[in-house]
Amino acid sequence: MNVELLRNAGEALYGSRWQAALARDLGVALRTVQRWDAGDRGIPDTLAAELVELLKTRQIVIDGLVEKFIRN
């Protein structure tokens, strides 16, 4: 995974201030996410699967809200 993809996923999940929220949800230190983002530390290969799960969960929530708006 590259830094750009990490940033895109982080911003899609949490907005422009994504680093702290992502760190919390992954159970890692904020500084770790900051190092990944800066390219100072390699991004673990396992992170992609974790991000996919977070994105899928967010998608389910959003899809549910869309359905509620459509029905009203």
N, C-alpha and C positions, 0 to 999 in steps of 0.2 A: 504494500500500500504506500502511496506517496503522500506527501504533506498536503497537496492540493485537495486530494480526495478526503483526507481527514478534516480539513477546514470546511469543505462543502458539506460533509455529513454533520459536523458540529453546528454549523450555521443553520442547516435545515432543521435540526432538532431543537436548538436552543436560542437561535438568533445571534446577533453580533457579539454578544458576551458569552460565548459558548464554552470556553475552557473550564471554568469552575464547575458548571453543571455537568459537563461530560466527565470530569474527574470524579465528581461525587457519584454519578451513576455507574462508573466503571470500578469504583473503589480504589482509586489511585490518588496520589498526591497531585495537587494543582501544578506543582513545579514539573512533575513528570509530563503532563499534557503540554505545558509550555515548552519543554525541551523537545518534545516530538514536533510541535508546531514550528519551532525555530530551526529544526533540522539538527539539533545538537545531540539527539539520541535517536537511534533507530526505532521505528514503529514496529512493535511485535506483529508477527504474521497472524497471531490469534486475534488481534484486535478487529480485523475485518469481520469476522463472524459475530463478534459482540456488537459491533456497530449495525450490522444487518438486523440483528434482533431488536435493538433499540429503535431503528427506523421502522421495522414492521409493526412494532407496538404502537408507535406514534401514528402510523398510517391507519391502524385499526381505530384508534381514538378519533382521528380526523374524519375518517369515513363514516363513523357513527354520528358525528356532529353534522356532517353534510346531510345525511339521511333525515335527521331531526329538522333541519332547516327546510328541506324539500317538503316534508309532510306538513309543515305549519303554514 
